Structures are given as structure tokens and as C-alpha cells.
Amino acid sequence: MTARERWLFWITGAGTTVTGLVYFWMKYLMDGSDPYSAVHHPWQPLMLKLHIVVAPLLVFALGMFTVRHVAPQLALRVAVARRSGLTTALVAGPMVVTGYLIQVLTDERWLRGVAWGHIGVGVVFAAAVVVHRIVGRGNGGGDC
């Protein structure tokens, strides 16, 4: 992996995570001044739009990371940070698919379930990436 490829992954990952968490906080944890409004903060729509703009860049970075990092590590059977790496890789697919489905579903029940699934796998993905970075660096894994 080149430094640029790593930076692309980390910047898009951080951008997607931060915008997703801030949007979650605004939508689900804040009380708005208008009880009939779905928008609880003036920046809530902006956070959603930023999340939707940055996330496809993360998907691109994930594809590149799969080819340049995940596949070689699996082929070489590298043991360093294997569990956290596999966790990251396994939840990336459902995170991307649920993120796409949120944009196209119209049934409220399905949308709610998929949205909560997206939040769950997104949090697991972000945590697994951080753990993978820490464990990989601590055990001599230089390509994390």
C-alpha cells in the first residue's frame, strides 16, 4: 500500500464515520425546538448530505484496500491483527449494502430496520478499523 492509498482510506473513513455519528446524534439524540419537525438541528440536513457525498469515496477506498491489503494478507496467511482485519472486512459489505438500501427503500418498517442495521455495522466497522490499526502497529504490522 502506498501512503496515498492509506491516507485516502483514513480520510474517507474518518469523514464517513464523523458525519454518520454527528447525523445520528442530531437525528436520534437531540430534541428539536419544534415537536413536529423531523429536523432537530439546522446542520442535520448538511451532515446527511456530507455523509452521502463522502461514503462513496470510502467505498472506492475499500475496493482499493481489498485488492492492495486484504487479499495479499489473506494469501500470505498473515496472523498479525487477523481477527480485527477479518471483522472489518466482513462488516464492510453489509455496511455498504445497507447504506445503499437506505436511499432506495420506501416502506417505513424496512427502512427503519435497515437504518438501524446500518448504524450497527457502521459502528462495528469503525471500531474494528481502529482496533486493527492499534493491534497491527503494536505487533509489527506495518501496512495497516
N, C-alpha and C positions, 0 to 999 in steps of 0.2 A: 504494500500500500504506500502510495506517495503521501507526503504531508498535505497536499491539496485535497486529496480524497478523504483523508481523515478529518480535515477541517470542514469539508462540505458536510460530512456525516454529523459532526458535533454541532455545527452551527444550525443546520436544519433540524436536527434532533432537539436541540435546546429551544429553538424558536417554536417548534410544534408543541413541545411539552409546556413551555411557559404560556403560550397563547391558549392552549387547551385548559390548563389549570386555572388561569385567570378567568376564562369564559365560564368554566364550571363554577367557580366561586361567585361570579356575578349572577349567573342564572339560578343556581340552586341554594346558595347560602346567604345572599343579600336580600333584604326586604326593600322593595321599592316604595317610593312615596305615593304611587298610585296603585291601589289594590287590584285594579282591573287591567293593568299593563303587564305584558309578558317581559318587558324590558325593565330591569331593576337598576341599571346604571347607564348613564349616557354613553359609555365606551363599550357596552356589551356587544352591540352590532359590529363595531370595529374589531373587537377581539375575535369574533366568529369569522369575519372576513379574512383577517390576518392568518388565522388558523387554516382556513381553506386554501389560502394562497401558498403558505409555507409547506403544508403537508405533502403536496405532490413533489416538491423538491426533495423531501425526505424519502419518498417512495423511490425516486431516482437514485438517491444516495444508497438506499437499502439494496437496490438491484446491483449497483456497482460493488458494494460491500460484500454481497453474497458471492459474486464472482471472484473478487480480489482477496477476500479474507476468509469467509466462512468455508467455501468449497476447498481451498487449499488446506485449511486447518483440519477439516474432516478427513481429507485424503491422507494427510500425514499422521492422522490419529494423535494430534497434539492433546496432551492431557491437561495442560495449564488452563485454568478457567473454563473447562469444558462445560460444566453444568450451567453456569451463568450464560455462556455463549449459546448453548442449545436452547435455554429458556428464552433468551432474546430472539433467536431465530424462529422458534415455534410460535411465539405470540405476535410476531411481526405480521404474518399473513392475516390472521383474524382481525388485527388492528386495522389493516388497510381495507379489508373487505367490509368490515362494519362501518368504517368511515365513509366508504362509497355508498353503502346502503342507506345511511342516514340521509344522504342527498336525494335519494330516489323513492324511498318508501312514503306512502301516503296514509296507510292505516295507522291510527294513533297508537294502538296497542303494540303492533310490531315495531313501530318507530321508537316507542319508549323502551321496549326490551332491547332492541339493537343499540340504542344510545347508551343504556347502562352497561351493556356488554362492551361497547367501545371504550367507555370510561374505564372499566375494569382492566381490559387488556392493555389499554394505553398506560395506565399506572404501573402495571406489571412490567411492560416493556421498558419504561423509563427507569424503573428501579433496577431491572436486570442489566441494563446498559451500564448504569453507574457501578453496580456490584462487579460486573465483568471487567470494567476498567480498573477498579481497585485491586481485584484478585489477580488479574492479568499482569499488572505492573508489579505487584508485590511478589510474584513468583517468577519473574524474569520474562514474562510475555511482552515483547517489545512492540507488537503490531496491533495492540488494542487501542 
